Amino acid sequence: MKDIGIDLGTANILIYIKGQGIVLNEPSVVAIDTETNKPLAFGDDANQMLGKTPFKVRAIKPMKDGVIADFEITEMMLDYFVNKVKARGMFKKPRIIICCPADTTPVEKNAIREAAEKLGAKKVFLEEEPKAAAIGVGLDISKPNGNMVIDIGGGTTDIAVLSLGGIVVSRSLKVAGNVFDNDIKEYIKSKYRLLIGDKTAQTIKHEIGSVYDSDDEVEMEVRGRDLETGLPSIITINSQEIEEALNEDITKIVVATKAVLEDTPPELSADIIENGAILTGGGSLINGLKELLEHELSIPIYVAESPLTSVAEGCGIMLDNLYLIE
């Protein structure tokens, strides 16, 4: 029997198997035939189809804001990915740790638990993402010291202060990578009357995205559909414009982080002033975010070594210590 850890993210699903490490990291996307309602592709294959499907095929992201938006399709996706890994004869009746945002409601938790149980799990444990991320980046949260994590994923940003193995103060907001992509799309639509897709917005964010005074202004060509003529068109956009596009939502993350610090007990605040906060999740890779947070919060900020896999790595460490959870 091999125990499994699942980071069921809005953007990506990662599966960790005890003794093997991370065995799967694919987009949380499913392509469905709308006539038969049957799945055609999952993960990387389905992601290639986003925005390019014919009329009868729909590429769906069943996770929204860190929770299950489409239960049936999430179930299909989990079943497919677990079978993909199980095809190598790795486990029977596993115990599963599955991660969710810090403010997930009891109803949402039940939906996640039910989806995991349908995989044939012997036992399901739900863990909060900021806790898993903190463990995954190597913080020892078992001691009476204040540790702070800012986890910016695809659907949610979780900000938490942890001590003695648990979350002391936290905020979870539905502002993260997917919202940044939408901000970029809306900015280009409004300023240039150009319609672009999700994948193009994501590429812009990764290549020239910036949120703080950047000395090096970077430009890139963007292709899309002109809203006035309906024809394909090309524009050139720069990193300062992306900073402008993201400003409002990045400010929400800064404000929420300040609120967490204001609610933190003084003794733990003293630890955070000394040790700083760890920035993790895919959103932490945006250029200038570390510098912006240091400027706004006046504490040291460190970017995790492997921000995209921190939660899954944390699941792995928890799998090795399941007796503590049980």
N, C-alpha and C positions, 0 to 999 in steps of 0.2 A: 504494500500500500504506500502510495506516494501522496503526501499532503500538498495542497495547491494554494497559492496566493494569487488573487486576481485584483488588478487595478482596473476597474471598469470605468474608464474615463470617457468624457464626452467626445474627445478627439481620437484617442487611441485606447486599445485594450492590451494590457500586458499580463502574461501568465508566467508565474514563477513556480517551479516544481522543486520541492525539497530535495537537496542533493544534486540538482541539475543547474539551478540558477534560472535566469529568464530564458524561457524557451519560445516565447511568442511575443511579438510587438507589432501590431497591425492596426490600421485605422478602424474606428468603430462605425463602419459603413456596410450596408447590405443593399444589393441590387435586386429588385423584385419585378417579376413579370406581372403587370397589373391585370391581365386577363385571367391568369390561373391563380394569382396570389402566391406563387411559388418563388423561392429565392433562386437567383441565377448566379450570384457571386457574393463573396464576403471579403472584408478587409482590403488588402492592397488591390486585388482585382476589381472590387466594387468601387474603390476610390478613384481608379483610372476613369471610371464612367461618369463621375460627378459632373453635371452640367453638359454632358455629351450624349445622353441617352435618347433612343428613338421614343416615339409616342407611348408604346406599350411597356416600356421599361422605366422603372423609377429607382434612383439611387437614394436611399434613406439613411439618415443618422438617427438611430433609435434612442440615443441618449441625449438629453437636453438639460443644460444647467446642472450637470453632475448627477441627474436622476433619470430613471427610466421613463421615457415619453411614450414609447410603444412597446408594451410588455411582450406581445407575441413575437415581434421581430427581434427584440433583445434576447428572448429565450432561444430562438433559432440560431442567432449569432453565437451565443455562449456555447450551445450544443455543438455547433460546427467547429469552433476553435478548440474546445476541449477534446472532441473526437480527433481533430487534426493532430493533436499532441498524443492522444491515447493510442493512435494507430500504431505507435511504436511499442505498444504493450507496456506502458509505464505504470499504470495504477488501476486499482479497483476500489470502489467505495472510499474515496478520499475525504479527509477533513479539509474544509475550504475556509480560508480567510478572504473576505471581500471588502474592499475599501469604499467609503462614501464620504461626501462632504460633512463638515462638522455640524451643520444645522439641518441635516436631513430629518424630516418628520417621521413619526412612528409608522404612518401609512406608507411612505416612500421606502422606509427600511424593510417593512414587511414584503413589499414588491421585490426588492433586491434579494432578500432572504429566500423568497419563494422561487425566484429564477435560479438561484444557486442550488436549492434543494432538488429542483427538477433535473439537475445534472447527475443525480444519484449520490449526493454527498451524504456521508455518514453523520457529519455535524457541520454546521455553518456558523462562523464567527464574523460579526460585522465590526470593523474598526474604522475610526475616523482618519481621513486622509492626512491632516496635518500631523497627527501622532505617528502614522506610518512613515511620512516624509521625514520627520525629525529623526526617527530611528534609522531610516535609510541613509541619511547624510552623515551618520556616525555620532549624533548627539547622545549622551547618556542622560536620558530623561528620568531615570530611576532615583536620582539623588535630589536632595532639597535645594536645588539651584534653579534659577530662572533660565529657560531656553526659549528663544522666539523663532518661529518659522513663518515665512510668507510664501505660500504655495499658490502660484498662478498657473492654473491648468487651462483646459480648453473651454470648459463651461463655467467654472467657479474659481474664485480666489478665496483661499482659506488663510486667515491670519490667526495665529494662536501662540499663547505663552503656556509652556508646559513645565511641570515640576512634579516630583514624586510619582512618576509614571502616568500622569493624567493631564488633561487640559484644564488650566486655571481660568483663563479668559480667552474668548475667541470671537471672531466675526467671520461670517461667510457671505460673500456677495456674488451675484450672478453677473460679474464683469470680469472677463478673462479673454483668452485668445480668440474665441469665436466672435466676441463683441468687437475686438480690435479689427478683425477682418471686415466686419460690417461697417465699422467707422470709416475704413479706407475706401470701401465701395461707395458709401454715401457721399464722402468728400469729393471723390472723382466725378461722381454723377452730378453733384451740385455745381462744382467749379468748372468742369470741362464738358458737361453734357455727354459723358461717355459711360456706357454700361459695361461693367466687367464682372466676371464670375468669382466665386469663392476661392478657387484655386489660384487665380491671378492675384487676388487681394492678399492671399497667404504668402505668395512669392514676394510681393512688394514688401510686406512686413518683415520677412526673413532677410531680404537682401539690402533694403535701405531704411528699414524701420528705425526710428530714433525717438526718444522721449525727453531728451535733455540737451541743452546747448551743445551742439556738435560743431567742432572746429572744421571738420572735413564734410563739406556738403557733397553728398553723393547723388548722382542722377541715374534714372533708368527709363527705358522706353516701355510704354504700356500699350498693349493692343486691346481693343474692345469694339463695341458697336456704337456709332454715333447716334444719339437719341433724336437728332433733328433730321438727319438724312436716312437713317436706318442702315447705313453702309459701314463696313469695317473701317476703323480709323486708328491712328497711332498718335499718342501724346508723349511728352517727356515730363517726368515728375521728379522732385528732389526730396531729400531726407527732411528738410525743414517743413515741407508741406505735410509729411507724414506725422511729424511732431505736432503740428497744428490739428491734424485729423484726430489724433489719439488723446489730445490734451484733456478733454472733459472726463473721459473714462479713467485715464491714469490718475487724475486728481481724486476721483472717488476711492481708488485704492489707497492713496496717500492719506485721505481723511479717515478711512476705516482703520488704517494702521495706527494713526494717532489716537483714535478712540480706544483701541485695544491697549495701547501704552498708558493712556489716562486711567483705565480701569484696573491696571496691574497693581497688585500690592507693593508697597514701597521696597520691601526687602528683595523682591524679585526684580523690581526696576533697577536696583543697584547692580544686580548680576548682568542685566541686559545692557546697561551702560558700559560695563566692562567687556562683556563677551559679544555684544552685537546681536544681529539677527541673520538667519540663513535664508537666502532667496532660492526657491526651487520651482519646478514645473516649467513647461515649455515657454510660458510667458516671460520667465525671468531672463530669457536670452535676448530680449529687445535691447538694442544699443542704448546706453545712457541710463537705464533704470536703476542700476546700483548707485550711480553718482547722484541721481535725483533723490532717491530715498535717503542717502547719507546727508544730503543738503537739507532736506525737509525734516528729518527726524533727529539729526545730531547724534546718531549712534553708528558704530561700524556695521557695514552690510557686507556679507560674504555670499558669493554665488556658489551653489552646490557644484561639486565636481562633475556629477552626471544628473543634471536637473530633470531630464525626461524620464529617468528610471528610478528616482528616489523612493516613490511610493511602493513600487514593486520590490525594490531591494529591502525596504522596511518590512514588507509582508514576509519576505524570506527569513529575516532575522526573527520575526515573531513566530514563524513556523518552527524554528529551532527551539523556541521557548514556549510552546503551546501549553505546557503544564502550568505556566504562570497565568495564562488567560483562563484556562479551565478551572 
